[in-house]
Amino acid sequence: MVAIRRDMRASDGEREATVEILRTAVGEGRITMAEFEERAQAAYAARTRRELDALTDDLPRSLW
């Protein structure tokens, strides 16, 4: 089994995937538009996978 390093630099694709998860969360009423905007901004500024993970940790895995 290959371990995913969370301290590895995030890619643009990973940032976009995180924002898409957040969009789905808004659509399901799990986060507010204000929360979405704050988290999306943080996603685009994230440097590592760990930072991206923190933005979706409180959301169900079924969103992605």
C-alpha positions in Angstrom: 0.0 0.0 0.0 1.3 3.4 -0.9 1.0 6.1 1.7 0.0 9.6 0.5 2.2 12.3 1.8 0.1 15.1 3.2 3.0 17.4 3.3 3.5 17.1 -0.4 2.8 20.2 -2.5 -0.7 20.4 -3.9 -1.3 20.6 -7.6 -3.7 22.9 -9.4 -5.9 19.9 -10.2 -6.1 19.0 -6.5 -7.0 22.6 -5.6 -9.8 22.5 -8.3 -11.1 19.2 -7.0 -11.3 20.5 -3.5 -13.3 23.6 -4.7 -15.6 21.2 -6.6 -16.3 19.3 -3.4 -17.0 22.6 -1.7 -19.5 23.5 -4.5 -21.3 20.2 -4.0 -21.4 20.9 -0.2 -23.1 24.3 -0.8 -25.6 22.6 -3.2 -26.5 20.1 -0.5 -26.8 22.8 2.2 -23.9 21.5 4.2 -22.0 24.8 4.1 -23.1 28.4 3.5 -22.1 30.5 0.6 -19.9 32.6 2.9 -18.2 29.4 4.1 -17.7 28.3 0.5 -16.1 31.6 -0.4 -13.8 31.5 2.6 -12.8 27.8 2.0 -12.4 28.2 -1.8 -10.1 31.2 -1.3 -8.1 29.0 1.2 -8.0 26.1 -1.3 -6.6 28.3 -4.1 -3.9 29.6 -1.6 -3.1 26.1 -0.2 0.4 24.9 -0.6 0.1 21.3 0.6 -2.4 18.4 0.5 -2.7 18.7 4.2 -4.1 22.2 3.9 -6.6 21.1 1.3 -7.7 18.1 3.4 -8.4 20.5 6.3 -11.0 22.3 4.2 -13.1 19.2 3.7 -12.5 17.2 6.9 -15.9 18.0 8.3 -17.8 17.0 5.2 -19.0 13.5 4.3 -16.8 11.4 2.0 -19.9 10.8 -0.2 -19.3 14.3 -1.7 -16.4 13.0 -3.7 
